Amino acid sequence: MGTNGSTMLEPLRQGLPPLDPAAVSNAASCALPARYEAVREARQFTRRTLDQWDIGDRFDDVCLVVSELVTNALRHGLPTSNGHTAEHVPPVRLHLMRWTERLVCAVRDPSHDSPVARDSDDFSAESGRGLFLVDSFADGWGWHPLAGTLNGKVVWALFRLQSAE
């Protein structure tokens, strides 16, 4: 399900915080189907990847953020027809990129609509707290539209990692 390598991630780096793209030490990516079971698949992919990179201790926070970003992409980033997801939709894609002291989780979807953070004061609401949680657990997050041959947008979250001493 996943692929490694940084060349396919080049278009995503344009909207990330200032990090030297040449210094990325690990990168992994997976396509996710346009169904809600993809959130579980994204968590499993994240677990395997973080364990491979020996940063499994950050799994809980990263997993929560990945779950929220993928859920938002599935719920708000896919075109719908009569309330159902269209058949031939470009998949949502999860990218994990690691620098020495940083981890970036990026989720790409085909929508050009900006993510909207809802009012975090209404904790009784059944939905709408995803970006509030992303903001609470990640060290930073943002989004940008994609250009060129890639269509849609990418929403990313940044995590600081402990330096190996």
C-alpha positions as CSV (number, residue, x, y, z in Angstrom):
1,M,0.0,0.0,0.0
2,G,2.8,2.4,0.7
3,T,5.7,3.7,-1.4
4,N,9.0,5.2,-0.3
5,G,11.0,8.0,-1.9
6,S,11.0,11.7,-1.9
7,T,10.7,12.5,-5.6
8,M,6.9,12.1,-5.7
9,L,6.6,14.4,-2.7
10,E,8.3,17.3,-4.4
11,P,5.0,19.1,-5.3
12,L,3.8,18.8,-1.7
13,R,6.8,20.6,-0.3
14,Q,6.0,23.9,-1.8
15,G,3.5,24.8,0.9
16,L,5.3,23.3,3.9
17,P,7.1,25.3,6.5
18,P,10.7,26.2,5.7
19,L,12.5,22.8,5.8
20,D,15.3,21.9,3.5
21,P,13.7,19.4,1.0
22,A,17.2,17.9,0.4
23,A,17.5,17.0,4.0
24,V,14.4,14.8,4.2
25,S,15.7,11.5,5.6
26,N,12.6,9.4,5.1
27,A,9.4,9.6,3.1
28,A,6.4,7.3,2.7
29,S,3.1,7.6,0.9
30,C,-0.1,5.6,0.4
31,A,-3.2,6.0,-1.6
32,L,-6.4,5.7,0.4
33,P,-9.8,4.5,-1.0
34,A,-12.8,6.9,-1.0
35,R,-14.5,5.1,1.9
36,Y,-14.4,5.6,5.7
37,E,-12.5,2.4,6.3
38,A,-9.5,4.3,4.8
39,V,-9.1,6.0,8.2
40,R,-8.2,2.7,9.8
41,E,-5.9,1.9,6.9
42,A,-4.2,5.3,7.3
43,R,-3.6,4.6,11.1
44,Q,-2.1,1.2,10.3
45,F,0.2,2.7,7.6
46,T,1.2,5.4,10.1
47,R,2.0,2.8,12.8
48,R,4.1,0.7,10.5
49,T,6.0,3.7,9.1
50,L,6.7,5.3,12.5
51,D,7.9,2.0,13.8
52,Q,10.2,1.6,10.8
53,W,11.6,5.1,11.5
54,D,12.0,4.3,15.2
55,I,9.7,7.1,16.3
56,G,6.8,4.9,17.4
57,D,6.7,6.8,20.7
58,R,4.9,9.7,18.8
59,F,2.3,7.4,17.4
60,D,-0.6,8.5,19.6
61,D,-0.4,12.2,18.7
62,V,0.5,11.6,15.1
63,C,-2.3,8.9,14.7
64,L,-4.9,11.3,16.1
65,V,-3.9,14.0,13.6
66,V,-3.7,11.6,10.7
67,S,-7.1,10.3,11.5
68,E,-8.6,13.8,11.6
69,L,-6.9,14.9,8.4
70,V,-8.0,11.8,6.5
71,T,-11.5,12.0,7.8
72,N,-11.8,15.6,6.7
73,A,-10.4,14.7,3.3
74,L,-13.0,12.0,2.9
75,R,-15.9,14.0,4.3
76,H,-15.2,17.4,2.7
77,G,-12.6,16.8,0.0
78,L,-14.3,14.4,-2.4
79,P,-16.9,15.3,-4.9
80,T,-20.3,13.9,-4.2
81,S,-23.3,12.9,-6.3
82,N,-26.7,12.6,-4.6
83,G,-24.9,12.3,-1.2
84,H,-22.7,9.4,-2.3
85,T,-19.0,9.6,-3.2
86,A,-18.5,9.6,-7.0
87,E,-17.2,6.3,-8.5
88,H,-14.0,7.5,-10.3
89,V,-12.6,9.9,-7.8
90,P,-8.9,10.6,-7.4
91,P,-7.9,8.9,-4.1
92,V,-7.0,10.7,-1.0
93,R,-3.3,10.3,-0.4
94,L,-1.3,10.3,2.9
95,H,2.3,11.4,2.9
96,L,4.7,11.1,5.8
97,M,8.0,12.9,5.6
98,R,10.7,12.9,8.2
99,W,13.6,15.3,8.7
100,T,16.0,14.8,11.6
101,E,13.9,16.8,14.1
102,R,10.6,17.1,12.2
103,L,7.8,14.9,11.0
104,V,5.2,16.2,8.5
105,C,1.9,14.4,7.8
106,A,0.3,15.6,4.6
107,V,-3.1,14.6,3.2
108,R,-3.9,15.4,-0.4
109,D,-7.5,15.4,-1.7
110,P,-9.0,16.6,-5.0
111,S,-10.9,19.6,-3.6
112,H,-9.8,23.2,-3.9
113,D,-11.9,24.3,-0.9
114,S,-10.0,25.6,2.1
115,P,-10.2,23.7,5.3
116,V,-12.4,25.5,7.8
117,A,-11.7,25.4,11.5
118,R,-15.0,25.5,13.4
119,D,-15.6,27.2,16.7
120,S,-13.8,25.2,19.3
121,D,-16.2,26.4,22.1
122,D,-19.0,24.0,21.2
123,F,-17.7,20.7,22.5
124,S,-21.2,19.2,22.5
125,A,-21.2,19.2,18.7
126,E,-20.9,15.7,17.1
127,S,-18.5,17.0,14.4
128,G,-16.4,20.0,13.5
129,R,-13.6,19.7,16.0
130,G,-11.1,18.0,13.7
131,L,-8.9,21.0,12.9
132,F,-9.1,22.1,16.5
133,L,-7.6,18.7,17.5
134,V,-5.0,19.0,14.8
135,D,-4.1,22.4,16.1
136,S,-3.9,21.1,19.7
137,F,-1.8,18.0,19.0
138,A,0.5,19.1,16.2
139,D,3.2,21.8,16.5
140,G,1.8,23.5,13.4
141,W,-0.5,22.9,10.5
142,G,-1.5,24.5,7.2
143,W,-2.7,23.9,3.7
144,H,-2.2,25.0,0.2
145,P,-3.7,24.4,-3.2
146,L,-1.8,22.2,-5.6
147,A,-0.7,23.3,-9.1
148,G,0.4,21.8,-12.3
149,T,-0.5,18.2,-13.0
150,L,-1.7,17.6,-9.4
151,N,-5.2,18.8,-8.7
152,G,-6.7,19.7,-5.3
153,K,-5.1,20.7,-2.1
154,V,-2.8,19.3,0.6
155,V,-3.4,19.8,4.3
156,W,-0.3,19.2,6.5
157,A,0.6,19.0,10.1
158,L,4.1,19.3,11.6
159,F,5.5,17.5,14.6
160,R,8.8,18.3,16.3
161,L,10.9,15.3,17.2
162,Q,13.4,14.8,19.9
163,S,16.9,15.0,18.6
164,A,18.9,11.7,19.0
165,E,21.7,12.3,21.5
